[in-house]
Amino acid sequence: MDRDLFVFAGQSNMVGASVIPPKIKIDLKNSYEYKHKSRRLGAKEGEFVIANYPIGEFVYKDIDLAYGKEYGLPNGKTTLNGYAENTFYTSSLCNLKSKRNKTVHPFSIYSEANAQHGATLAPLLLTEWEKLGHASAFAHIAKGGVSIAYFFNEKMWLEYVKRISRYNKKYGTNYDETPPTPNVKYEESDYFFEKCSHFFEDAKKRFDGDNLTSRSLIWLQGESDAGSSTAQHEIKLNIFWEELKKIGFTHFFVIRVDYFGSNGIVNVMQAQENFVKKNKDAYMLTRCASFMTHPYQDKTENEWFVSPPTKTYRNCRDSCLGYDNHHINEKGFKLIAKRSAKNLNRVLKQNKRPKLEKELVRGLVKQK
């Protein structure tokens, strides 16, 4: 049996961080999520469970603090909250406080023990994947508010400095060439690569006899890099992909980043387009997240889009419904899942290029 291995990675929209809890029932039969916690805490292997909510894991930086006397619970979970400072990565989350009053909780109140688990992409995409007759296993490694640099170790940063310096000399630009700060541990990057490697290792044992040669990254990230130029972000994507291939990844699939309050995000979108065009093993899965309307754009849609997005792309964020949370919601994830599964099938099973949506973002439409 062919069993495709996927790693879903990125920042908050890949985490799953909308307001309303998931409503769609997940009923997967042959799609397993890899839970790494047990191996991190000393077991020989991680666990594979049929995918369902909660998706992902709270990965605490300080295990002794998280699971010690002050915060540890008898059920093996922890009450340590403040995910931004205390975790490397988290599970999917939602932050509804009151539907009547349209209020939300701050995400910082959540811990492994009290998290409200939000809708996220992975189970919806794999539902579509199973409908196409395929089996899978996956890992979920994402955290809100992080840049692509969050996934970089010192070696990758040094390579970036080298390449951006060459770029500056060639094109007369003045992008920052500051080398990495000495004595930084890069633990978040180390953990990311560790979990990916352990996922591949443990999948071989758990699914012995299955064909596991297809190993793909599914990437939804970039909102935190809206201040970068196209060149800076494209160079980082290339360095990231080079390191991923060293540990066994075969395909890099990009879900093009959405608008999240800054027009500078068009540079990241262009970098992603350039990246998949120049790398034969990288692909754009869908552009649809880039077309999901945002309340900040209500009065300026005609400046951002060449033509108004259809109703398909509206109300894909709970902020469109009056909540103070702009993340993609379950409606948006369902759309991304349907578009992505079709293109995954084209690439991985039919050896064809993806079929992508017509460009709507004005800044990316080539001038005639």
Salt bridges, closest charged atoms under 4 A:
ASP4 OD2 - LYS349 NZ 2.98
ASP27 OD1 - LYS29 NZ 3.22
GLU33 OE1 - LYS35 NZ 3.04
GLU57 OE1 - LYS195 NZ 2.68
GLU112 OE2 - LYS37 NZ 2.96
GLU128 OE2 - LYS131 NZ 3.36
GLU128 OE2 - LYS338 NZ 3.58
GLU159 OE1 - LYS162 NZ 3.56
GLU159 OE2 - ARG163 NE 2.65
GLU201 OE1 - ARG39 NH2 3.00
ASP202 OD1 - ARG39 NH1 2.85
ASP210 OD2 - ARG3 NE 2.79
GLU234 OE2 - LYS278 NZ 2.87
GLU242 OE1 - ARG163 NH2 2.63
GLU243 OE2 - LYS155 NZ 3.84
GLU243 OE2 - LYS246 NZ 2.84
ASP258 OD2 - ARG317 NH1 2.93
GLU273 OE2 - ARG256 NH1 2.78
GLU273 OE2 - ARG287 NE 2.85
ASP281 OD2 - LYS245 NZ 3.20
GLU301 OE2 - ARG314 NH1 2.97
GLU357 OE2 - ARG339 NH1 2.93
GLU359 OE1 - ARG256 NH1 2.71
